[in-house]
Amino acid sequence: MNLRPGGKQARLCNGWFIQNGERIDQLMIFPQNHPDFPDQPKGIREVLMERELWRDKLRMQCKGGCISNSCCAKRILEVQPDFKAQRSLVQEVIEEAGHLCLFLPKFHCELNYIEFFWGAVKRWLRDNCDYTFQGLQENLPKAMKAVELDTIRKWEHRMYRWMDAYRGGLSACDAQFKVKAFSSRKYTSHRRVPESLARQFD
């Protein structure tokens, strides 16, 4: 959002705020009959003025990072309950279709085993490539079927070991060492659990 109304800025869905214990719905777009900005976004200043949160000389955004919840206009708006509860468009579309939307941590492909799946698919495609788009279209379903379900389950189990390592407070390097060490264990008996593994469950 811009500080001022109109111009090139996002057209947000309607919001709400609590005033004197009462919920008040708020339009984020000016009505069609507005004299200056018909059917235009209101901007942060107008939204805060309607909520009685605007004050003179309020900056749009802090330069060195926000120091409180009322230091700049952007921060004041961010902590409003309707803005905090707003779902992303992707999440809204997925959930309205009746599905569950889960967001995984950014920049942690080891916690998202579909990355391993796509890696295996791309490797199969490279090995069976004739360098034509038609060949790619024909081979993609074959590549996806080539990844066995047991392999996908192993990736899932490895992801849970990464999660356990992170929950235990390990760094990325230490977690990687622990996951690799766990994966390389050889069990000499199918009738008993190794003592070192049993101690972890105690």
C-alpha positions, 0 to 999 in steps of 0.5 A: 500500500502507498501512504496516499490514496490512488495510484498504483497500489494493491486493491485490498479486500475489505477490513475491520477494526474494533472501536469502543467494543464494537466491530466496524467494517471498513472499505479499502476502496473509495466508492464510485461516487467519491469526488477525488478518488472514485473506485481507487485504493484508500492508502495507509493514511486514509485507512489509519485516519478512519481507525483514528490511529493517524497522527501528525508527522507519522512516517510511512516506514522506519529506515533502520527497522521498527522499534515499537508497534506505533513507530511508523504507519506501516507498522501500526497497520501491520499489527491491526487484528484484521491485517494479522489475520489476513490469509494470502491469496494462495491460501484462500484459493487452496482452502476454498477448494477444500484442501489443507494449505501448509507452509514449510520453512523457507530455504530448508529443502531438507524439510520438504521431501517433494524437493527430492521427488522433483530432483529424481524426476529431473534426473530421470528426464535428463537420462531419457532426454531427446531434447524436444518439447514433445519428448519432454511432454511424453516423458514427464508422466513416465518420470513421475511414475519411475519414482517408487513409493518406498523411496518417497517414504524413505525421504519422508522418514529422513525429513522427520529425522531432520525435524527431530535434530532441529527440535533438539537445538542442533545447527544445520551442520550438526543436524546433517551429521546426525541425520547421515549417521542415523541413515548409515547405521547397520542393524545386525539383528532383526529381533532387537533394537540397538542399545544406542537407539533405545537410549534415545527413546528413553 
